[in-house]
């Protein structure tokens, strides 16, 4: 549900008070920029994409439906805009063999993601950069923003069960990426 | 994925937190973002731009209104012509030239006539909705080619 103060600001902007949009910007720009920077990877491009996100949000403000949280709506625009940007840049995420993912047990993934040693955290930070934008958004929103699978489904434009499966498999994918990075470091 | 899973993945959460600490918003970005929004505001006002959702809703409203009008146009002449019957403001009915003013006998016909009158009356404001919806659809088409195509479709 949309927060009352967000709804009031949105109403003012829709009534023609453009400057009221600065309040929404002030509240959400850091969060949007953060998600965009994680997805785009290059800070100089992240500002440009963030600008596109807020211009689009302003232009389509009349489309915002109060049943969704305003920040989720913004994240959805941010995710789609970043995705478009990555496609234009022809950024490629290397696919991973699904059978390989299936071979990873829950216990293997559990220990890889729980043991908070300095080395493991550093490896995970690198592994996160190798995830697809979809996985990266899901992981960021779930673990960092502490969003529900329902909200993540809204942002990604998919179903809750799809998000649950994605989060389940991404843990195994991260395990494999850690192993891959360890192997690269040894060479 | 339960809340416990989220809590147990400590290393992952810490990696995300560390990544976050490296993300610094460029200085003066807020001002630049707002300037871009102001520039956009001069070109378009958000409240005037009709959404796709609203246009679709309008379209269906229009289709429904046209369907009601079509039903009325089709049924009213059929009712008045049926069995050579004429209705005179509910006071009496002429059936094949014979005046019939027995209310018990013509009750069903009166009820049917009143129901048809209700439908016809309800259809009148719908006609305004149709015209307004057509106008809004044409206004929302900012592309000249699309505008012409829509106008042609609506006139057909």
Interface residues (C-beta under 8 A of the other chain):
Chain A: X13 X14 X15 X16 X18 X21 X22 X25 X26 X29 X30 X33 X34 X37 X38 X43 X47 X50 X51 X54 X55 X58 X59 X60 X61 X62 X63 X110 X112 X113 X114 X115 X116 X117 X120 X121 X122 X124 X125 X127 X128 X139 X140 X142 X143 X144 X146 X149 X164 X167 X168 X171 X174
Chain B: X1 X6 X8 X9 X10 X11 X12 X13 X14 X15 X16 X17 X18 X19 X20 X23 X24 X25 X26 X29 X30 X32 X33 X34 X36 X37 X38 X40 X41 X44 X45 X46 X47 X49 X50 X51 X52 X53 X54
